[in-house]
């Protein structure tokens, strides 16, 4: 595949991704929406009260792909209700990729010469070719990010949410720390402190714990909650 082909196909997949996510979000039952918002401490006055579109996107991501509380993913409702897209189309490839999407913790690498950017999954050790205009333009090599990725072909796309991760979030996840309950009044920038991250990842127990996190169905929910609690996603109403 040439660089031009990859860019063109990414554009088609990105459009299909938006259509599918817009179709799936309204299919999240209210009871599931409430459960996801409560898990992220974004439920007040009997409604979701996020402080930003990014925070709302975290709630919707859980409801569509990996809901907490025993609820079924809204993606299943799309699969059951929608007319199958034409075989071989970008919509069909993206819908199939969504069924195999997974959330992970990634270290940002260099721009890929084929387009997009290289990522390294710190939990599984896999290298990923990601086509994403935002990260390719703004990603800083060495920084961490949480993302749910889907592979319509050799390259991956994000599924709509990029979760900021730094050593504090990583400690919350690896040490299974309980959620914080205190106020979140302002945006607190992530700390891209590579030496501290490297020290943590080089601990003897780190590989086994990271492997556990890779298999944890609550990894996305826990990562979103930690980032929210620490202010990495901006102020949270009512906190």
N, C-alpha and C positions, 0 to 999 in steps of 0.2 A: 504494500500500500504506500503510495507516495504521500508526501507531506500535505499536498493540496487535497488529495482524497480524504485524508484523516480530518482535515479542517472542515471540509464540506460535510462529511458524514457526522462529525461532532455537532455541527449546526442542526442537522436534521434530527439527531437524537435529542439534543437540548430542547428543540421545539416539542418533540413527542413527550419528553419528560414533563414539561409544563402542562401539556394537555392532560396527561394521566394524573398528575398531582392535583390539578384543579377538579378532576372528576372524582378523585378519591376522597378529598377533604370533606365535602358535604355528606359523604356516606358514613362518617364517623358518628355512631349513635351518641346522643347527648350524655347518656350514662357513662360511656367510655371517655368522651371528651372531658367530663368532670373528673374522672379518675386520673387521666393523664395530667390535667392541670393541678390537681391536688398533689400528685407525686412530685411536681416541680414547684409547689407552693405558689401557684399562680391562679388559685381559685378563691374568689371572694364575692360576697353578695350574690351567690348562686350563679356566677358567671366567670368566664375566663377573664382575668385582668392582667394581661402582660404589660410590660413597660416599653415594648418595642415589637416591631414586626419579627425580629430575629427570635425573641422569646416565644411569640405565638407560633413561629415555625417549628420550634422544639416540641410544643404540645401536639401540633398536627402530625409531625414526623412519627411520634410515638403512636398516635391513633391510627395512622395509615399502615405502619410497618411492624411495630413491636410494642403493642399496648401492655401496660401493667394491669394487674387486677383481674386477670383471666379473661379479658375481652378479646374478641376476634379482630384481627387486623382489617381495617376498612378496605385494604387491597383485595381481600377475598371477596368482598361485595362487588368490587369492580369486575373481578374475574367472572363472577357468577352472573352478573347483570348485563355486562356490556356485550355488544356484538363483536366477535373476534375481528381484530384488524386484519387487513390483507396480508397473506403470507409473504414474507420477504420484505415487508415494509419496515421503516424505522419505528413505527408505532408497535408493531408486533415484536421486534427485537427488544425494544425498551420495556415493554410489558413483561416479556419473559425474563429480562434482566432484573426487573423489580422483584420477581418471585425469588431470586437468588441473592438479593442485596444483603449486605452485612455492614454492621457498624464496627469501626476500628479506631485505633489510636495511631497516628502516623507522624513521622518526622519528615518535614519538607526537604526535598533535595534541590537539585539544579533543574533548570529548564531542559526539557527533552528536545533533542534536535528534530524530532518528528512533529513537534507541537506539544503544547501542554507542559506538564511538569512531572518530575519523578518524586515518588513518595516511598517511604520505608515503613512497613507495619512493624511497630516495636513489640507487638504481642506475638505475632506469628513469624516474624523475620522475613516476610515476603516483600519483594520490591514491586511497586505498582506504577504503571504508566497512566497518569490521570490527565484527561483533557478537561481543562477548566480555565476559562479566561481570567477570572478574578485571581485565583491562586498563581497562575502563570505570571500575572502582572505584578501582584503585590506580595506573594509568598516570599518569606525570608528563609534561606537555607538554614537548617538546624532547628527551626521552630517546630513546635508540636501542634497538631490539630486533631480534633475528633470529627469523623465524618462517616456517613453511611454511603457506601459506594455500590454501584451497579455496573456490570460489565456486559454491554451489548455486543462487544467483540473484544479485540485484544486490549483496547484501552477502556478505562473506567470513567464514569461520570459520577458526580455527587448527586445525592437524592434531595437536595434542597437546603440542607443545613450544614454549616461549618461551625463547630464548637471550639472555642479557644481553649487550649490546654497548656498549662505550664507545670512547674514542679509541684505547686500546691495542689492542683487538681490531680496530678499523678499520685501524690501521697494519699489523698483522700481515697482514690480508687484502689491502690495497691494495699493500703492498710485497712481498707473497709471501714473508714471513719464514718460516724453517723452524720446525717445532714445537719447543717447549721440553721439556727432559728432567728438569728439576730437581724437587725435592719440592714438594708442595702440601699443606700441613699445616692450613690454616685458610681460612675464607671471607674473601675480600677483596671488599668492596662495589664495584660498578661506579662509575666516576667520571663523573658526568653533567656534564662540563666543556664546555658548549656553545661557548665561544669557541674552544677548541682544535679541536673538531669542525668548526666553521664555517671556521676557517683551513685545515684539511686539505681540506675539500670545495671551497674556493674556489681551490685551486691549479689552474694551467692544465691539468695533465695529469689532473686528477681525473675529468672527465666520461668520457673515453675508458676509463680504468681501471675505473670503476664499471660502464660498459656491458659490459666484458669479464667482470666479476664476475657480472653478471646472467645471463650465458650459461654460466657455469662449472658443470658438473655436480657439482663437488666443493665448491661454495660452502657447503652445509650442513655437510658433514664438516669443512671447514677452520674454519668459524665455531665449531662445537661444540668442536673441539680447542683453538682459541685461548682460548675462554672457560674451558675446563677448566684449561688450562695456567696461566692467570693467576689462578686461584682464584675466579673470578666465580661458579662453580657449586659452591663448597664444597670441603672436603678430598677428596683422591683417595687411596684406599688404596694403600699401597706406594710412594707418591711421596715 
